Amino acid sequence: MSNGWKEVILEELVIPSVKFIGDNVVLIQGYDESEVGKLIEDNKEWWESNFEYISPWSSSLVLHHKKVWVRCWDLPFNLWSKKCFGKVIATLGTLESIDEKTIA
């Protein structure tokens, strides 16, 4: 795939890039400005049955809940626990999960 896009295939539709950006919002990007609009228009019934609302990107969009990865540097191994990571993250939000490699 060119331009580093990650292709997602949903049923029979090929979507160049879908990214979860927080709350219940995904960002759908195409190869050029008109591609996603054409993809939605050509398959309107599928989109309407799978998405509550579809609109072009706007800088006024405000997300209240966003998931982020947080790296903890120089934390001694004996402090690696869900409780400790939860305390570190508490100043930023709520600990949702810990990746499998860290747990191992």
DSSP file (Angstrom, degrees, kcal/mol; ACC not computed):
  #  RESIDUE AA STRUCTURE BP1 BP2  ACC     N-H-->O    O-->H-N    N-H-->O    O-->H-N    TCO  KAPPA ALPHA  PHI   PSI    X-CA   Y-CA   Z-CA
    1    1 A M    >         0   0    0      0, 0.0     3,-0.6     0, 0.0     2,-0.1   0.000 360.0 360.0 360.0 135.4    0.0    0.0    0.0
    2    2 A S  G >   +     0   0    0      1,-0.2     3,-1.6     2,-0.1     0, 0.0  -0.307 360.0  25.5 -82.1 166.4    1.4    3.4   -0.9
    3    3 A N  G 3  S-     0   0    0      1,-0.3    -1,-0.2    -2,-0.1     0, 0.0   0.590 118.7 -80.7  59.9  14.6    1.9    6.5    1.3
    4    4 A G  G <  S+     0   0    0     -3,-0.6    -1,-0.3     1,-0.2    -2,-0.1   0.629  81.0 158.2  72.5  12.7    2.0    4.4    4.5
    5    5 A W    <   -     0   0    0     -3,-1.6     2,-0.7     1,-0.1    -1,-0.2  -0.434  40.1-135.5 -70.4 142.7   -1.8    4.0    4.7
    6    6 A K        -     0   0    0     -2,-0.1     2,-0.3    10,-0.1    12,-0.3  -0.901  23.4-140.9 -97.6 117.4   -3.1    1.1    6.7
    7    7 A E        -     0   0    0     -2,-0.7     2,-0.4    10,-0.1    10,-0.1  -0.617  15.1-165.2 -85.0 135.7   -5.9   -0.4    4.6
    8    8 A V  E     -A   15   0A   0      7,-3.2     7,-3.3    -2,-0.3     2,-0.6  -0.977   5.8-154.8-120.0 131.7   -9.1   -1.6    6.4
    9    9 A I  E     -A   14   0A   0     -2,-0.4     2,-0.6     5,-0.2     5,-0.2  -0.935  10.9-176.8-110.9 117.3  -11.5   -3.9    4.7
   10   10 A L  E >   -A   13   0A   0      3,-2.3     3,-2.8    -2,-0.6     2,-0.3  -0.956  66.3 -51.4-114.5 114.0  -15.1   -3.7    6.0
   11   11 A E  T 3  S-     0   0    0     -2,-0.6     0, 0.0     1,-0.3     0, 0.0  -0.430 123.2 -24.9  52.8-117.2  -17.4   -6.2    4.3
   12   12 A E  T 3  S+     0   0    0     -2,-0.3     2,-0.4    -3,-0.1    -1,-0.3   0.398 117.6 100.6-103.9   3.8  -16.7   -5.4    0.6
   13   13 A L  E <   -A   10   0A   0     -3,-2.8    -3,-2.3    30,-0.0     2,-0.6  -0.724  59.9-149.5 -92.5 136.8  -15.5   -1.8    1.1
   14   14 A V  E     -A    9   0A   0     -2,-0.4    -5,-0.2    -5,-0.2    -2,-0.0  -0.925  14.9-173.7-105.9 118.4  -11.8   -0.9    1.1
   15   15 A I  E     -A    8   0A   0     -7,-3.3    -7,-3.2    -2,-0.6     3,-0.2  -0.957  19.5-145.1-115.6 121.8  -11.1    2.1    3.4
   16   16 A P  S    S+     0   0    0      0, 0.0     2,-0.3     0, 0.0    14,-0.2   0.868  78.5   2.4 -55.6 -43.7   -7.5    3.4    3.3
   17   17 A S  E     +B   29   0B   0     12,-1.2    12,-2.5   -12,-0.1     2,-0.4  -0.952  55.0 179.3-153.7 127.9   -7.2    4.4    7.0
   18   18 A V  E     -B   28   0B   0     -2,-0.3     2,-0.4   -12,-0.3    10,-0.2  -0.995  12.9-179.6-127.5 124.0   -9.5    4.2   10.0
   19   19 A K  E     -B   27   0B   0      8,-2.3     8,-3.1    -2,-0.4     2,-0.4  -0.988  26.6-133.0-128.3 129.2   -8.3    5.5   13.4
   20   20 A F  E     +B   26   0B   0     -2,-0.4     6,-0.2     6,-0.2     3,-0.1  -0.670  27.3 176.0 -73.9 127.1  -10.1    5.6   16.7
   21   21 A I  E     -     0   0B   0      4,-2.2     2,-0.2    -2,-0.4     5,-0.2   0.385  49.7 -69.0-119.1   3.8   -9.6    9.1   18.1
   22   22 A G  E >  S+B   25   0B   0      3,-0.8     3,-2.9     1,-0.2    -1,-0.4  -0.553  97.3  29.2 129.8 167.1  -11.7    9.0   21.3
   23   23 A D  T 3  S-     0   0    0     42,-2.8    -1,-0.2     1,-0.3    40,-0.1  -0.254 127.1 -41.6  45.9-128.0  -15.3    8.9   22.6
   24   24 A N  T 3  S+     0   0    0     -3,-0.1     2,-0.4     2,-0.0    -1,-0.3  -0.204 110.2 120.7-116.2  40.6  -17.2    7.0   20.0
   25   25 A V  E <   -B   22   0B   0     -3,-2.9    -4,-2.2     2,-0.0    -3,-0.8  -0.871  39.3-172.7-114.0 135.4  -15.4    8.7   17.1
   26   26 A V  E     -B   20   0B   0     -2,-0.4     2,-0.6    -6,-0.2    -6,-0.2  -0.949  18.6-137.7-121.3 148.8  -13.3    7.4   14.3
   27   27 A L  E     -B   19   0B   0     -8,-3.1    -8,-2.3    -2,-0.4     2,-0.6  -0.924  16.6-162.9-104.2 123.2  -11.3    9.3   11.7
   28   28 A I  E     -B   18   0B   0     -2,-0.6     2,-0.4   -10,-0.2   -10,-0.2  -0.935  10.2-173.1-110.0 121.4  -11.6    7.9    8.2
   29   29 A Q  E     -B   17   0B   0    -12,-2.5   -12,-1.2    -2,-0.6     2,-0.2  -0.897   4.5-164.6-118.2 145.1   -8.9    9.2    5.8
   30   30 A G        -     0   0    0     -2,-0.4     3,-0.1   -14,-0.2   -15,-0.0  -0.524  39.7 -97.8-113.0-176.4   -8.6    8.6    2.0
   31   31 A Y  S    S+     0   0    0     -2,-0.2     2,-0.3     1,-0.1    -1,-0.0   0.807 106.9   7.9 -74.9 -29.8   -5.9    9.0   -0.5
   32   32 A D  S >> S-     0   0    0      1,-0.0     3,-0.9     0, 0.0     4,-0.7  -0.913  90.1 -91.9-143.7 172.5   -7.2   12.4   -1.5
   33   33 A E  H 3> S+     0   0    0     -2,-0.3     4,-0.6     1,-0.2     3,-0.2   0.837 120.1  42.6 -56.7 -39.9   -9.9   14.8   -0.3
   34   34 A S  H 3> S+     0   0    0      1,-0.2     4,-2.3     2,-0.1    -1,-0.2   0.654  94.2  81.1 -85.7 -15.0  -12.7   13.6   -2.5
   35   35 A E  H <> S+     0   0    0     -3,-0.9     4,-2.4     1,-0.2    -1,-0.2   0.912  93.5  44.1 -62.5 -47.2  -12.1    9.8   -2.1
   36   36 A V  H  X S+     0   0    0     -4,-0.7     4,-2.5     1,-0.2     5,-0.2   0.913 113.1  52.8 -65.8 -41.7  -13.8    9.3    1.2
   37   37 A G  H  X S+     0   0    0     -4,-0.6     4,-2.5     1,-0.2    -1,-0.2   0.904 111.8  45.8 -58.5 -42.3  -16.8   11.4    0.2
   38   38 A K  H  X S+     0   0    0     -4,-2.3     4,-2.7     2,-0.2    -2,-0.2   0.903 110.8  53.0 -67.5 -41.4  -17.2    9.3   -3.0
   39   39 A L  H  X S+     0   0    0     -4,-2.4     4,-0.9    -5,-0.2    -2,-0.2   0.905 113.0  44.2 -60.3 -42.5  -16.9    6.1   -1.0
   40   40 A I  H >< S+     0   0    0     -4,-2.5     3,-0.5     2,-0.2     7,-0.2   0.928 114.4  48.7 -68.1 -45.8  -19.6    7.2    1.4
   41   41 A E  H >< S+     0   0    0     -4,-2.5     3,-0.9     1,-0.2    -2,-0.2   0.890 111.1  50.0 -63.3 -39.8  -21.9    8.5   -1.4
   42   42 A D  H 3< S+     0   0    0     -4,-2.7    -1,-0.2     1,-0.2    -2,-0.2   0.706 123.9  30.6 -71.8 -19.8  -21.5    5.3   -3.5
   43   43 A N  T XX S+     0   0    0     -4,-0.9     4,-2.0    -3,-0.5     3,-0.5  -0.189  74.6 144.7-131.6  40.1  -22.3    3.1   -0.4
   44   44 A K  H <> S+     0   0    0     -3,-0.9     4,-2.7     1,-0.2     5,-0.2   0.839  70.0  54.1 -53.2 -43.6  -24.7    5.3    1.5
   45   45 A E  H 3> S+     0   0    0      1,-0.2     4,-1.5     2,-0.2    -1,-0.2   0.907 109.4  47.9 -61.3 -43.2  -26.9    2.4    2.8
   46   46 A W  H <> S+     0   0    0     -3,-0.5     4,-0.9     2,-0.2    -1,-0.2   0.934 113.5  47.3 -63.1 -46.9  -23.9    0.5    4.3
   47   47 A W  H >X S+     0   0    0     -4,-2.0     4,-2.0    -7,-0.2     3,-0.8   0.919 111.4  50.3 -62.0 -45.0  -22.5    3.6    6.0
   48   48 A E  H 3< S+     0   0    0     -4,-2.7    -1,-0.2     1,-0.2    -2,-0.2   0.795 110.3  50.6 -65.9 -27.8  -25.9    4.6    7.5
   49   49 A S  H 3< S+     0   0    0     -4,-1.5    -1,-0.2    -5,-0.2    -2,-0.2   0.661 119.5  36.0 -82.4 -14.8  -26.4    1.1    8.9
   50   50 A N  H << S+     0   0    0     -4,-0.9     2,-0.4    -3,-0.8    -2,-0.2   0.570 114.4  51.8-113.3 -13.6  -23.0    1.1   10.5
   51   51 A F     <  -     0   0    0     -4,-2.0    -1,-0.2    -5,-0.1     3,-0.1  -0.981  60.2-150.5-130.0 139.6  -22.4    4.6   11.7
   52   52 A E  S    S+     0   0    0     -2,-0.4     2,-0.3     1,-0.3    -1,-0.1   0.869  86.1   3.2 -71.2 -37.9  -24.7    6.9   13.8
   53   53 A Y        -     0   0    0      2,-0.0     2,-0.4     0, 0.0    -1,-0.3  -0.991  61.3-163.9-153.7 138.5  -23.5   10.1   12.2
   54   54 A I        +     0   0    0     -2,-0.3    -3,-0.0    -3,-0.1    -6,-0.0  -0.995  21.6 153.3-129.2 127.9  -21.0   11.0    9.5
   55   55 A S        -     0   0    0     -2,-0.4     3,-0.1     3,-0.0    -2,-0.0  -0.991  45.6 -94.2-148.9 155.1  -19.5   14.4    8.9
   56   56 A P        -     0   0    0      0, 0.0    -2,-0.0     0, 0.0     0, 0.0  -0.291  59.4 -82.7 -63.6 155.0  -16.4   16.0    7.4
   57   57 A W        -     0   0    0      2,-0.0     2,-0.4     3,-0.0   -30,-0.0  -0.282  50.6-174.5 -58.7 141.9  -13.5   16.7    9.8
   58   58 A S    >   -     0   0    0     -3,-0.1     3,-1.7     1,-0.1    -3,-0.0  -0.997  31.9-139.0-140.8 136.9  -13.8   19.9   11.7
   59   59 A S  T 3  S+     0   0    0     -2,-0.4    -1,-0.1     1,-0.3    -2,-0.0   0.641 103.0  68.6 -68.7 -11.7  -11.3   21.6   14.0
   60   60 A S  T 3  S+     0   0    0      2,-0.1     2,-0.3    -3,-0.0    -1,-0.3   0.529  70.7 116.5 -83.6  -5.2  -14.3   22.5   16.3
   61   61 A L    <   -     0   0    0     -3,-1.7     2,-0.5     1,-0.0    -4,-0.0  -0.485  51.0-162.5 -64.8 125.0  -14.8   18.8   17.1
   62   62 A V        -     0   0    0     -2,-0.3     2,-0.4     2,-0.0    -2,-0.1  -0.955   4.4-159.8-116.1 122.6  -14.2   18.3   20.9
   63   63 A L        -     0   0    0     -2,-0.5     3,-0.1     1,-0.1   -40,-0.0  -0.845   7.9-170.2-100.6 135.7  -13.6   14.9   22.3
   64   64 A H  S    S+     0   0    0     -2,-0.4     2,-0.4     1,-0.3    -1,-0.1   0.688  77.4  39.4 -97.2 -21.2  -14.2   14.4   26.0
   65   65 A H        +     0   0    0      2,-0.0   -42,-2.8   -44,-0.0     2,-0.4  -0.971  67.7 172.1-133.0 117.1  -12.6   10.9   26.3
   66   66 A K        -     0   0    0     -2,-0.4     2,-0.4   -44,-0.3   -44,-0.1  -0.986  24.7-137.6-128.6 134.2   -9.5   10.1   24.5
   67   67 A K        +     0   0    0     -2,-0.4     2,-0.3   -44,-0.1    -2,-0.0  -0.754  29.3 172.6 -90.9 134.4   -7.4    6.9   24.8
   68   68 A V        -     0   0    0     -2,-0.4     2,-0.4     2,-0.0    -2,-0.0  -0.964  32.5-121.3-136.5 154.4   -3.6    7.4   24.8
   69   69 A W        -     0   0    0     -2,-0.3     2,-0.5     2,-0.0    -2,-0.0  -0.817  28.0-161.9 -91.3 136.0   -0.6    5.1   25.4
   70   70 A V        -     0   0    0     -2,-0.4     2,-0.5     2,-0.0    19,-0.0  -0.983   4.5-152.3-121.8 127.3    1.6    6.3   28.3
   71   71 A R        -     0   0    0     -2,-0.5     2,-0.7     2,-0.0    -2,-0.0  -0.842   4.7-153.3 -98.4 133.3    5.2    5.2   28.7
   72   72 A C        -     0   0    0     -2,-0.5     3,-0.5     3,-0.1     2,-0.3  -0.918  13.9-160.8-107.3 111.1    6.6    5.1   32.1
   73   73 A W        +     0   0    0     -2,-0.7    -2,-0.0     1,-0.2     0, 0.0  -0.682  66.8   7.6 -92.7 145.0   10.4    5.5   32.1
   74   74 A D  S    S+     0   0    0     -2,-0.3    -1,-0.2     1,-0.2     3,-0.0   0.721  79.3 148.7  62.6  26.3   12.7    4.5   35.0
   75   75 A L        -     0   0    0     -3,-0.5    -1,-0.2     1,-0.0     5,-0.1  -0.834  52.1-118.0 -89.8 117.6   10.0    2.8   37.0
   76   76 A P    >   -     0   0    0      0, 0.0     3,-2.2     0, 0.0     4,-0.3  -0.195  17.8-119.7 -57.6 145.2   11.7   -0.1   39.0
   77   77 A F  G >  S+     0   0    0      1,-0.3     3,-1.9     2,-0.2    -2,-0.0   0.821 110.8  65.2 -55.7 -33.9   10.4   -3.6   38.1
   78   78 A N  G 3  S+     0   0    0      1,-0.3    -1,-0.3     3,-0.0    -3,-0.0   0.649 101.3  51.5 -68.4 -10.5    9.2   -4.2   41.7
   79   79 A L  G <  S+     0   0    0     -3,-2.2     2,-1.4     5,-0.0    -1,-0.3   0.392  77.5 116.2-101.4   1.5    6.7   -1.3   41.2
   80   80 A W    <   +     0   0    0     -3,-1.9     2,-0.3    -4,-0.3     3,-0.1  -0.577  43.4 119.4 -75.7  97.1    5.2   -2.8   38.0
   81   81 A S  S  > S-     0   0    0     -2,-1.4     4,-2.7     1,-0.1     5,-0.3  -0.971  76.0-109.5-150.9 161.7    1.7   -3.5   39.0
   82   82 A K  H  > S+     0   0    0     -2,-0.3     4,-2.3     1,-0.2     5,-0.1   0.892 119.4  53.7 -60.7 -38.5   -1.8   -2.5   38.0
   83   83 A K  H  > S+     0   0    0      2,-0.2     4,-1.7     1,-0.2    -1,-0.2   0.928 111.5  43.8 -62.4 -46.4   -2.1   -0.5   41.2
   84   84 A C  H  > S+     0   0    0      2,-0.2     4,-2.2     1,-0.2    -2,-0.2   0.935 114.2  48.7 -67.0 -46.5    1.1    1.4   40.7
   85   85 A F  H  X S+     0   0    0     -4,-2.7     4,-2.4     1,-0.2    -1,-0.2   0.886 109.0  55.6 -60.4 -37.0    0.4    2.1   37.0
   86   86 A G  H  X S+     0   0    0     -4,-2.3     4,-1.4    -5,-0.3    -1,-0.2   0.886 107.6  48.3 -60.9 -39.9   -3.0    3.3   38.1
   87   87 A K  H  < S+     0   0    0     -4,-1.7     4,-0.5     2,-0.2    -2,-0.2   0.883 111.1  50.2 -69.0 -38.3   -1.5    5.8   40.5
   88   88 A V  H >< S+     0   0    0     -4,-2.2     3,-0.6     1,-0.2    -2,-0.2   0.914 116.1  42.1 -63.9 -42.4    0.9    7.1   37.9
   89   89 A I  H >X S+     0   0    0     -4,-2.4     3,-2.6     1,-0.2     4,-2.3   0.699  90.8  88.6 -78.1 -21.0   -1.9    7.6   35.4
   90   90 A A  T 3< S+     0   0    0     -4,-1.4    -1,-0.2     1,-0.3    -2,-0.1   0.779  82.9  57.6 -52.6 -31.2   -4.4    9.0   37.9
   91   91 A T  T <4 S+     0   0    0     -3,-0.6    -1,-0.3    -4,-0.5    -2,-0.1   0.721 116.4  35.7 -72.7 -18.6   -3.1   12.5   37.3
   92   92 A L  T <4 S-     0   0    0     -3,-2.6     2,-0.3     1,-0.2    -2,-0.2   0.725 126.3 -76.8-102.9 -29.2   -4.0   12.1   33.6
   93   93 A G  S  < S-     0   0    0     -4,-2.3     2,-0.4     0, 0.0    -1,-0.2  -0.900  72.2 -26.8 166.0-139.3   -7.2   10.0   33.7
   94   94 A T        -     0   0    0     -2,-0.3     2,-0.5    -3,-0.1    -8,-0.0  -0.929  51.3-121.7-117.1 134.8   -8.1    6.4   34.3
   95   95 A L        +     0   0    0     -2,-0.4     3,-0.1     1,-0.2    -9,-0.1  -0.620  32.6 174.3 -72.0 121.7   -6.0    3.3   33.6
   96   96 A E        -     0   0    0     -2,-0.5     2,-0.3     1,-0.4    -1,-0.2   0.842  57.1 -20.1 -98.3 -43.0   -7.9    1.2   31.2
   97   97 A S        -     0   0    0    -15,-0.0     2,-0.4     2,-0.0    -1,-0.4  -0.985  48.7-131.6-160.4 165.5   -5.5   -1.6   30.4
   98   98 A I        -     0   0    0     -2,-0.3     5,-0.1    -3,-0.1   -16,-0.0  -0.987  38.2-109.3-123.2 133.5   -1.9   -2.7   30.4
   99   99 A D     >  -     0   0    0     -2,-0.4     4,-1.9     1,-0.1     3,-0.4  -0.213  26.7-113.4 -65.8 156.1   -0.4   -4.3   27.3
  100  100 A E  H  > S+     0   0    0      1,-0.2     4,-2.3     2,-0.2    -1,-0.1   0.836 113.1  56.0 -59.9 -38.6    0.5   -8.0   27.3
  101  101 A K  H  4 S+     0   0    0      1,-0.2    -1,-0.2     2,-0.2    -2,-0.0   0.885 108.3  48.2 -64.0 -38.1    4.3   -7.5   27.1
  102  102 A T  H  4 S+     0   0    0     -3,-0.4    -1,-0.2     1,-0.2    -2,-0.2   0.912 111.2  49.9 -69.0 -42.2    4.3   -5.3   30.2
  103  103 A I  H  <        0   0    0     -4,-1.9    -2,-0.2     1,-0.3    -1,-0.2   0.894 360.0 360.0 -61.7 -40.5    2.2   -7.8   32.1
  104  104 A A     <        0   0    0     -4,-2.3    -1,-0.3    -5,-0.2    -2,-0.2   0.486 360.0 360.0 -67.6 360.0    4.5  -10.6   31.1
